[in-house]
């Protein structure tokens, strides 16, 4: 179950980071930074909640 959760979270964070990069290229720097920080939180937060052993 943890492997499935990890794969899903990785896919979601990669998709979110791609959207952030696209937003950056459209000259919306503040929005892109917010989206990229959200992608970082998606990667880090599960280690404190889901993958806690």
C-alpha positions as CSV (number, residue, x, y, z in Angstrom):
1,X,0.0,0.0,0.0
2,X,2.9,2.4,0.8
3,X,4.4,1.7,-2.7
4,X,1.1,2.6,-4.4
5,X,0.8,5.8,-2.3
6,X,4.4,6.7,-3.1
7,X,3.9,6.2,-6.8
8,X,0.7,8.3,-6.8
9,X,2.2,11.1,-4.8
10,X,5.2,11.1,-7.2
11,X,3.0,11.3,-10.2
12,X,0.9,14.1,-8.7
13,X,4.0,16.1,-7.7
14,X,5.6,15.7,-11.1
15,X,2.3,16.9,-12.7
16,X,2.1,19.9,-10.4
17,X,5.8,20.8,-11.0
18,X,5.2,20.6,-14.7
19,X,2.3,23.0,-14.3
20,X,4.5,25.3,-12.3
21,X,7.2,25.3,-15.0
22,X,4.5,26.1,-17.6
23,X,3.2,28.9,-15.5
24,X,6.8,30.2,-15.1
25,X,7.2,30.3,-18.9
26,X,4.0,32.3,-19.2
27,X,5.7,35.0,-17.1
28,X,3.6,34.5,-14.0
29,X,6.5,34.2,-11.6
30,X,4.6,34.6,-8.3
31,X,2.0,32.0,-9.2
32,X,4.8,29.6,-10.4
33,X,6.6,29.9,-7.1
34,X,3.5,29.1,-5.2
35,X,2.8,26.1,-7.4
36,X,6.4,24.8,-7.1
37,X,6.3,25.2,-3.4
38,X,3.0,23.2,-3.4
39,X,4.8,20.5,-5.3
40,X,7.6,20.4,-2.7
41,X,5.0,20.1,0.1
42,X,3.4,17.2,-1.8
43,X,6.8,15.4,-1.8
44,X,7.8,16.2,1.8
45,X,4.5,16.0,3.8
46,X,3.8,12.3,3.4
47,X,7.0,11.4,5.2
48,X,5.4,12.9,8.3
49,X,2.0,11.4,7.8
50,X,1.6,8.4,5.5
51,X,5.0,6.9,5.7
52,X,5.4,7.3,9.4
53,X,6.6,4.1,11.0
